[in-house]
Amino acid sequence: TGDKQETAINIGFACALLDNDMTLFIFNESSVEKTQEAIKRCLDQYEKLSDAQKTRCAIVADGPTLRYILENKGMKMKFLKLGKLCKSVICCRVTPGQKAEVTRLVKDNENKICLAIGDGANDVAMIQAAHVGIGISGREGLQAVQSSDYAISQFRFLQKLLLVHGHWNYRRVSRVITFNFYKNICLYMSQFWFGLYTLISGPSLYESWTQSAFNLFFTSLPIMAYGILDQDVCMKGLYTFPEIYEIGQKKALFNAKMFAYWLLNALTHSVICFLIPVFVFISTVSPDGVDRDLYSMGLYTYTAIVYVCTGKVFLMTRTHNIITISALFLSILAWFFWLLVYSFIIIEPSQLTPWKLGYAVLDLPSWWLCTFLVPVAALSRDFLWRASKDNFYPPPIIEAMRINKAGAWDEIAKVRAEQDKKKETAIRENSLLQKKQSAIDFLRTSTAGIGYAFTGAESNTITNEGDWESRLKKVFYIDKKKRVNKKTGSESKK
């Protein structure tokens, strides 16, 4: 912020970045040497704190001190180390360039995603320096909004943007990317297995136009509906369990291990989608006694892959509504429509486009057997794995989904609020006890005659003698006294 140090601290208390129980490290130095000493002193002071106090520290640094820190690489890394140990870091009286430099300091030295949010033109450099920039449209103009990745009208909407839309978007995008790799590996690896089956003789298993329409017509609608509408947990549930957001922070759905899982799954399904239709096809004799050609065999495998990819999207989807279900059925119907219509179209006389091939294949019982047998064989492992994992080793997200299905978010929200309140009360009581004990230890080790006290009466004398520990307890504890209401005669504790 560009505000003064006192104003920045007051704003920090107002928006809960700071509280009275925190240990504040204030940097307000006038030279490089004093800044180095201040950083070293704060690091030493941090090591002497208790474990509970170490979790409640904050830094307040002004612009001139920040300039000394950012110019020296050693001090810059020590400041970053201290900032990582603290709960909040407030930089006041800083220029727009310093805002961007502090953002780059964290962005370049930490393997984390950095977010910057601002509402004015002086925040543009900071917004552009971060991985994700958010602009607030307000009284200071639209410069921040025009330079940002996302725009919101009020700061409080950041919670919904991150916890709700951030989680939904991460899950959708991760699944859309991995599924697109999966479906193309299924299709083109079946061509590879066919090449091995024919001893690399060169023919293609699929007709060229049908192969090109795979991504455009037959597998696009289900994954598009998934990527737009799927919600694993409702908005109220994501507010109640904000720890679900850690799925994106830990990269649980999009990493090398997850990509290898999808790759292995696609290879397994491509083998199943090729072998079962081939063995069914070569043992089939048509009713008219005529052997079917290469493209007839390709239609067996192609149909199986379309069915398996559609079923895979169905298993991934957590929100089933009329749009997602319609997308699944339209994908299958589009393939049947293509199969019936394209059989009567000859693009070139020299091209091997079979005459009435779709009608001939639909007349074979073996083709209908493949449409049922292959999806069951390919997706049964996926279904059993998901069912066993959800029931025997459920992660927190699965528990949240079950609560979402039961619709018990209001009751759980009350319980979570009570638990959080108890934790906060316990932390405050622990901090008070630690301060009390530190004060008692100081008074026990102190000697007589610490200072002087003055009174207006000549005969009165104030000394530091007596039981200091019992006096201090009166300061830190308020006894519960019973008071009797004269009208009702009832007792009340205060």
C-alpha positions in Angstrom: 0.0 0.0 0.0 1.0 3.6 -0.4 -0.4 4.7 2.9 1.6 5.8 5.9 2.8 3.3 8.4 0.3 4.1 11.1 -2.6 4.0 8.6 -1.4 0.7 7.1 -1.2 -0.9 10.6 -4.7 0.4 11.4 -6.0 -1.0 8.1 -4.3 -4.3 8.9 -6.2 -4.6 12.2 -9.4 -3.6 10.5 -9.2 -6.3 7.8 -7.9 -9.0 10.2 -4.4 -9.2 8.7 -3.1 -8.2 12.2 -4.4 -8.7 15.7 -3.3 -7.8 19.3 -1.8 -11.2 19.9 0.6 -11.0 17.0 4.3 -10.3 17.2 5.1 -7.4 14.9 8.4 -6.9 13.2 8.5 -3.3 12.2 11.2 -2.1 9.7 11.6 1.6 9.7 15.3 2.1 9.1 17.4 4.9 7.6 20.5 3.1 6.2 21.6 -0.2 4.8 23.6 -1.1 7.9 20.6 -0.6 10.2 18.4 -2.5 7.8 20.8 -5.5 8.0 20.9 -5.3 11.7 17.1 -5.1 11.9 16.6 -8.2 9.7 19.2 -10.2 11.8 17.6 -9.0 15.1 14.1 -10.1 13.9 15.3 -13.5 12.8 17.0 -14.0 16.2 13.8 -12.8 17.9 11.7 -15.2 15.9 13.9 -18.2 17.0 13.3 -17.3 20.7 9.5 -17.4 20.3 7.4 -20.3 21.4 5.8 -22.6 18.9 2.4 -20.9 19.3 3.8 -17.5 18.9 5.8 -18.4 15.8 2.5 -19.0 14.0 1.3 -15.4 14.8 4.0 -13.1 13.5 3.7 -10.2 11.0 6.0 -7.8 9.2 5.5 -4.1 8.7 8.1 -2.5 6.4 8.1 1.1 4.9 9.2 2.1 1.5 12.8 3.5 2.2 13.7 0.3 4.1 12.2 -1.8 1.4 14.4 0.0 -1.1 17.6 -1.0 0.9 16.3 -4.6 1.0 15.5 -4.9 -2.7 18.9 -3.5 -3.8 20.9 -6.1 -1.9 20.4 -9.7 -2.9 21.5 -11.1 0.5 19.1 -8.9 2.4 16.4 -9.6 -0.2 16.6 -13.4 0.4 16.7 -13.0 4.2 13.7 -10.7 4.1 11.9 -13.4 1.9 12.8 -16.0 4.5 11.4 -13.9 7.3 8.3 -13.1 5.3 7.6 -16.8 4.7 7.7 -17.4 8.5 5.1 -14.7 9.1 1.4 -14.8 8.7 1.1 -11.3 7.2 3.5 -8.9 5.5 2.5 -5.3 5.1 4.7 -3.0 2.9 3.6 0.7 3.3 4.7 3.9 1.6 5.8 1.9 -1.5 5.9 3.0 -5.1 4.2 1.1 -7.9 7.6 -0.2 -9.0 8.3 -1.6 -5.5 5.0 -3.3 -5.5 6.0 -5.2 -8.6 9.5 -5.9 -7.2 8.1 -7.5 -4.1 5.7 -9.6 -6.2 8.6 -10.8 -8.4 10.7 -11.6 -5.4 8.1 -14.2 -4.3 7.3 -15.3 -7.9 10.9 -15.9 -8.9 12.2 -17.6 -5.8 9.2 -19.7 -4.7 7.5 -22.5 -6.7 4.1 -21.1 -6.0 1.3 -19.4 -8.0 1.2 -15.7 -7.1 -1.9 -13.6 -7.2 -2.1 -9.8 -7.2 -5.2 -7.7 -6.7 -5.7 -4.0 -6.9 -8.2 -1.3 -7.8 -6.1 1.6 -9.1 -3.5 2.6 -11.7 -0.7 2.3 -9.1 -1.5 -1.4 -8.9 -1.0 -2.1 -12.6 2.7 -3.1 -12.3 2.0 -5.4 -9.5 -1.0 -7.1 -11.3 1.1 -7.6 -14.4 4.0 -9.0 -12.4 2.0 -11.8 -10.8 0.9 -15.1 -12.3 -2.8 -14.1 -11.8 -3.9 -10.5 -11.7 -7.3 -9.4 -10.5 -8.6 -5.9 -10.9 -11.4 -4.3 -8.9 -13.7 -1.8 -10.8 -14.3 1.1 -8.5 -13.9 4.8 -7.9 -10.2 4.8 -9.0 -11.0 3.9 -12.6 -10.7 0.9 -14.8 -6.9 0.8 -15.3 -6.5 -2.1 -13.0 -9.3 -4.0 -14.6 -8.0 -3.5 -18.1 -4.6 -4.9 -17.1 -5.9 -7.9 -15.1 -6.9 -11.5 -15.9 -10.1 -11.4 -13.9 -12.3 -8.4 -12.9 -14.5 -8.2 -9.8 -16.7 -5.4 -8.5 -15.9 -5.8 -4.8 -13.0 -7.2 -2.8 -15.3 -9.6 -1.0 -16.0 -11.5 -4.2 -12.4 -12.8 -4.2 -13.5 -15.5 -1.8 -16.0 -16.8 -4.3 -13.6 -16.4 -7.2 -11.0 -18.5 -5.5 -12.8 -21.1 -3.4 -15.7 -21.7 -5.7 -14.9 -20.9 -9.3 -11.2 -21.5 -8.8 -11.8 -25.1 -7.6 -14.4 -25.8 -10.2 -12.3 -24.4 -13.0 -9.1 -26.3 -12.0 -11.0 -29.6 -11.9 -12.7 -29.0 -15.2 -9.7 -27.9 -17.1 -7.5 -30.7 -15.7 -10.0 -33.3 -16.8 -10.7 -31.8 -20.2 -7.0 -31.7 -21.0 -6.3 -35.3 -19.9 -9.4 -36.6 -21.5 -8.5 -35.1 -24.9 -5.2 -36.9 -24.7 -7.0 -40.1 -23.6 -9.5 -40.2 -26.5 -7.0 -39.5 -29.2 -4.6 -42.2 -27.8 -7.5 -44.7 -27.8 -8.2 -44.0 -31.5 -4.8 -43.8 -33.0 -3.2 -46.5 -30.9 -5.9 -48.9 -32.3 -4.4 -48.0 -35.7 -1.0 -49.0 -34.3 -2.2 -52.3 -33.1 -3.9 -52.9 -36.5 -0.5 -52.2 -38.1 1.1 -54.8 -36.0 -1.8 -57.2 -36.7 -1.3 -56.8 -40.5 2.6 -56.9 -40.2 2.9 -53.2 -41.1 1.3 -53.7 -44.5 0.2 -50.1 -44.7 -3.7 -49.9 -45.0 -5.7 -47.7 -42.7 -8.3 -49.3 -40.5 -10.6 -46.2 -40.7 -12.0 -44.3 -43.6 -10.3 -40.8 -43.7 -13.4 -38.6 -43.4 -14.8 -40.7 -40.5 -11.5 -40.6 -38.8 -11.4 -36.8 -39.1 -14.9 -36.4 -37.7 -14.0 -38.2 -34.4 -12.9 -35.1 -32.5 -15.3 -32.8 -34.2 -18.7 -34.6 -33.9 -18.6 -37.8 -32.0 -16.6 -37.0 -28.8 -16.8 -33.2 -28.5 -20.2 -32.5 -26.9 -19.9 -34.7 -23.7 -16.6 -33.2 -22.7 -17.7 -29.7 -23.5 -20.8 -30.1 -21.3 -18.5 -31.5 -18.6 -16.0 -28.6 -18.9 -18.8 -26.0 -18.6 -21.3 -27.4 -16.1 -19.7 -30.1 -13.9 -19.7 -29.3 -10.1 -18.3 -31.9 -7.7 -19.3 -29.8 -4.6 -21.9 -27.0 -4.4 -21.0 -23.5 -3.5 -22.1 -23.7 0.1 -20.0 -26.8 0.6 -16.9 -25.1 -0.8 -17.4 -22.3 1.7 -17.9 -24.7 4.5 -14.8 -26.8 3.6 -12.3 -24.3 2.2 -9.5 -27.0 2.6 -10.9 -28.5 -0.6 -9.1 -25.7 -2.4 -5.8 -27.4 -1.5 -6.5 -29.9 -4.4 -5.4 -27.3 -6.8 -2.6 -26.0 -4.7 -1.1 -29.5 -4.4 -1.7 -30.1 -8.2 -3.5 -33.3 -7.3 -5.4 -33.6 -10.6 -2.8 -32.4 -13.1 0.7 -33.7 -12.6 3.1 -36.3 -14.1 1.7 -39.1 -12.1 -1.9 -38.3 -13.1 -0.9 -37.9 -16.8 0.8 -41.3 -16.7 -2.3 -42.9 -15.2 -4.5 -41.5 -18.1 -1.9 -42.6 -20.6 -1.8 -46.2 -19.3 -5.6 -46.2 -19.1 -5.9 -45.1 -22.7 -3.4 -47.7 -23.9 -5.4 -50.4 -22.0 -8.7 -49.3 -23.5 -7.2 -49.1 -27.0 -6.1 -52.7 -26.8 -9.5 -53.8 -25.6 -11.3 -51.7 -28.3 -9.2 -53.4 -31.0 -8.8 -57.0 -29.9 -12.5 -57.8 -29.0 -14.0 -56.3 -32.2 -11.4 -58.0 -34.4 -11.9 -61.5 -32.9 -15.7 -61.0 -33.1 -15.4 -59.8 -36.7 -13.2 -62.6 -38.1 -15.5 -65.2 -36.7 -18.6 -63.6 -38.1 -20.3 -64.7 -41.4 -22.8 -62.3 -42.9 -26.4 -63.6 -43.7 -25.8 -63.3 -47.4 -22.5 -65.3 -47.2 -20.3 -62.5 -48.4 -17.1 -61.7 -46.4 -16.9 -58.1 -45.2 -14.1 -55.8 -46.2 -11.5 -53.7 -44.2 -13.8 -50.8 -43.5 -16.5 -53.1 -42.0 -13.9 -54.3 -39.5 -12.9 -50.7 -38.9 -16.5 -49.8 -38.1 -16.5 -52.4 -35.3 -13.4 -50.9 -33.6 -14.5 -47.3 -34.3 -17.9 -47.8 -32.8 -16.4 -49.4 -29.7 -14.1 -46.4 -29.2 -16.9 -43.9 -29.5 -18.9 -45.8 -26.9 -16.0 -46.2 -24.5 -15.0 -42.5 -24.7 -18.6 -41.4 -24.1 -18.9 -43.8 -21.1 -15.7 -42.4 -19.7 -17.1 -38.9 -19.6 -20.2 -40.3 -17.9 -18.1 -41.9 -15.2 -16.1 -38.6 -14.7 -19.2 -36.4 -14.4 -20.4 -35.6 -10.9 -23.3 -33.3 -11.9 -25.8 -35.2 -14.1 -28.5 -32.9 -15.5 -30.5 -32.7 -18.7 -27.7 -30.9 -20.6 -25.0 -33.4 -19.7 -27.2 -36.4 -20.4 -28.4 -34.9 -23.6 -24.8 -34.4 -24.7 -24.0 -38.0 -24.1 -27.0 -39.2 -26.2 -26.4 -36.7 -28.9 -22.8 -38.0 -29.3 -24.1 -41.5 -29.9 -26.9 -40.4 -32.2 -24.4 -38.3 -34.2 -22.4 -41.4 -34.9 -25.4 -43.4 -36.0 -26.6 -40.5 -38.2 -23.1 -40.4 -39.8 -23.1 -44.1 -40.3 -26.4 -44.2 -42.1 -26.0 -41.0 -44.2 -22.4 -41.3 -45.1 -22.9 -44.8 -46.5 -24.7 -43.3 -49.5 -22.1 -40.6 -50.2 -19.2 -41.3 -52.5 -16.6 -38.6 -52.4 -14.5 -39.9 -55.3 -15.1 -42.8 -57.6 -11.6 -44.1 -56.8 -12.1 -43.9 -53.0 -13.2 -47.0 -51.2 -16.3 -45.7 -49.7 -18.6 -48.8 -49.3 -22.0 -48.7 -50.7 -24.7 -49.1 -48.0 -22.0 -50.2 -45.6 -23.8 -48.8 -42.5 -26.9 -50.8 -43.3 -24.9 -53.9 -43.8 -23.1 -53.6 -40.5 -26.2 -52.7 -38.5 -27.8 -56.0 -39.8 -25.1 -58.1 -38.0 -25.7 -59.4 -34.5 -22.0 -59.4 -33.8 -21.8 -55.7 -34.3 -24.5 -55.1 -31.7 -22.6 -57.6 -29.4 -19.5 -55.4 -29.7 -21.4 -52.2 -28.8 -22.4 -53.8 -25.5 -19.4 -56.1 -24.7 -16.5 -53.7 -25.3 -17.7 -50.7 -23.1 -18.4 -53.1 -20.3 -15.0 -54.8 -20.6 -13.1 -51.5 -20.9 -14.9 -49.4 -18.2 -15.6 -52.1 -15.6 -12.1 -51.6 -14.1 -12.7 -47.8 -13.9 -16.0 -48.3 -12.3 -14.8 -50.8 -9.7 -11.7 -48.7 -8.9 -13.8 -45.6 -8.3 -16.4 -47.4 -6.3 -13.8 -49.1 -4.0 -11.8 -45.9 -3.6 -14.9 -43.8 -2.7 -16.3 -46.4 -0.2 -13.2 -47.8 1.5 -10.6 -45.0 1.2 -12.6 -41.8 0.7 -10.6 -38.6 0.4 -12.1 -35.4 2.0 -13.6 -34.4 -1.3 -15.7 -37.6 -1.4 -17.0 -36.9 2.1 -17.9 -33.4 1.0 -19.8 -34.9 -2.0 -21.8 -37.1 0.2 -22.8 -34.2 2.4 -23.6 -32.3 -0.7 -25.9 -35.1 -1.8 -27.6 -35.2 1.7 -28.0 -31.5 1.7 -26.8 -31.0 5.3 -24.6 -28.0 4.8 -26.3 -25.7 7.2 -25.9 -28.0 10.2 -22.3 -28.7 9.3 -21.5 -25.0 8.8 -22.8 -24.3 12.4 -20.6 -27.1 13.8 -17.5 -25.8 11.9 -18.1 -22.3 13.1 -18.3 -23.5 16.7 -15.1 -25.5 16.3 -13.3 -22.6 14.7 -14.4 -20.3 17.5 -13.2 -22.8 20.2 -9.8 -23.0 18.4 -9.5 -19.2 18.3 -10.4 -18.9 22.0 -7.9 -21.6 22.9 -5.1 -19.8 21.0 -5.9 -16.5 22.7 -6.0 -18.1 26.1 -2.7 -19.8 25.5 -1.2 -16.5 24.3 -2.4 -14.8 27.5 -1.0 -17.5 29.7 2.4 -17.3 28.0 2.5 -13.5 28.4 1.5 -13.8 32.1 4.3 -16.4 32.6 6.8 -14.2 30.9 5.8 -11.2 33.1 6.0 -13.3 36.3 9.5 -14.6 35.4 10.6 -11.1 34.7 9.3 -9.9 38.1 10.8 -12.8 40.0 14.3 -12.1 38.6 14.1 -8.3 39.1 15.6 -6.7 42.2 14.2 -4.0 44.6 14.2 -0.4 43.7 13.2 -0.7 40.0 11.9 2.8 39.8 10.0 5.6 41.6 6.4 6.4 42.2 5.0 9.8 43.3 1.9 10.6 45.3 0.3 13.9 46.4 0.0 12.9 50.1 3.2 13.4 52.1 2.5 10.5 54.5 1.9 7.9 51.8 4.8 5.8 50.5 4.7 3.5 47.5 7.1 0.6 47.3 7.6 -2.5 45.2 7.5 -4.9 48.1 4.9 -7.6 48.4 3.7 -10.7 46.6 4.1 -9.6 43.0 2.8 -12.9 41.6 -0.5 -12.6 43.4 -0.8 -8.9 42.3 -0.2 -9.9 38.7 -2.9 -12.6 38.8 -5.4 -9.9 39.7 -4.4 -8.2 36.5 -4.7 -11.3 34.3 -7.7 -12.9 35.9 -11.2 -11.6 36.7 -13.0 -13.6 39.4 -16.5 -14.8 38.8 -18.7 -13.0 41.4 -22.3 -13.9 42.1 -24.7 -10.9 42.1 -28.2 -11.1 43.5 -31.0 -9.4 41.7 -33.0 -7.5 44.4 -36.2 -7.7 42.5 -36.2 -11.4 41.4 -33.8 -12.8 43.9 -32.0 -14.8 41.2 -28.3 -15.0 41.0 -26.2 -14.2 37.9 -22.5 -14.7 37.2 -20.5 -11.8 35.8 
